[in-house]
């Protein structure tokens, strides 16, 4: 059986957390299949709050390591969806 894992991130202060978040995502890039982010309030203004969706691939242990590294960042909430097929 295989797992399809999608994690959602709520970043409460994008400006403050962007650097560390990007470092973690870069370190674990080999398990990120797709990445989608939202943060615009309007065409002219970007919100400090951001939402990101990540579709993961690879070994369960590697995906868990990414998820745990993101959970360790203050100001980020992580939610997970896991589908077995």
Wavefront OBJ file of the C-alpha trace (Angstrom):
o trace
v 0.000 0.000 0.000
v 1.225 3.508 -0.794
v 0.656 6.804 0.998
v -0.248 10.142 -0.560
v 0.582 12.800 2.036
v -0.362 16.460 1.828
v 0.564 18.889 4.569
v -0.877 22.341 5.031
v 1.019 25.123 6.745
v -0.431 28.235 8.343
v 2.394 30.725 8.722
v 1.281 33.428 11.138
v 4.083 35.893 10.318
v 5.567 35.317 6.869
v 8.089 38.126 7.190
v 9.468 36.816 10.489
v 9.394 33.103 9.614
v 10.229 33.149 5.885
v 13.977 32.612 6.207
v 13.865 29.626 8.546
v 10.897 28.108 6.722
v 12.743 28.343 3.390
v 15.846 26.730 4.914
v 13.793 23.755 6.099
v 12.009 23.414 2.751
v 15.325 23.558 0.871
v 16.937 20.958 3.145
v 14.020 18.570 2.566
v 13.331 19.461 -1.082
v 13.808 15.842 -2.186
v 10.480 14.877 -0.550
v 8.435 17.820 -1.882
v 6.603 16.892 -5.065
v 4.376 19.997 -5.285
v 4.321 23.310 -3.425
v 1.569 25.921 -3.515
v 1.465 29.101 -1.457
v -1.106 31.839 -0.836
v -0.536 35.187 0.851
v -1.977 38.095 -1.130
v -4.666 40.247 0.429
v -5.170 42.168 -2.820
v -3.185 42.870 -5.966
v -1.292 45.648 -4.155
v -0.856 44.237 -0.631
v 0.657 41.015 0.698
v -0.599 39.595 3.984
v 1.767 38.711 6.825
v -0.218 35.461 7.187
v 0.457 32.792 4.602
v -0.873 29.365 3.720
v 1.193 26.722 1.971
v 0.266 23.262 0.704
v 2.927 20.613 0.142
v 2.440 17.268 -1.598
v 5.117 14.901 -0.328
v 6.779 11.849 -1.836
v 9.491 9.437 -0.833
v 10.232 7.470 2.294
v 7.864 7.841 5.235
v 10.795 8.627 7.533
v 11.962 11.486 5.270
v 8.441 12.936 5.098
v 8.143 12.677 8.887
v 11.469 14.510 9.282
v 10.244 17.413 7.142
v 6.949 17.572 9.001
v 8.697 17.574 12.385
v 11.172 20.261 11.298
v 8.286 22.491 10.214
v 6.388 21.866 13.463
v 9.483 23.013 15.389
v 9.285 26.508 13.854
v 7.430 28.915 16.118
v 4.561 30.594 14.295
v 3.771 27.681 11.967
v 0.801 25.370 12.356
v 0.975 22.081 10.436
v -2.023 19.975 9.400
v -1.713 16.652 7.587
v -3.858 14.662 5.187
v -2.832 11.092 4.477
v -4.445 8.846 1.865
v -3.697 5.150 1.524
v -4.126 3.471 -1.836
l 1 2 3 4 5 6 7 8 9 10 11 12 13 14 15 16 17 18 19 20 21 22 23 24 25 26 27 28 29 30 31 32 33 34 35 36 37 38 39 40 41 42 43 44 45 46 47 48 49 50 51 52 53 54 55 56 57 58 59 60 61 62 63 64 65 66 67 68 69 70 71 72 73 74 75 76 77 78 79 80 81 82 83 84 85
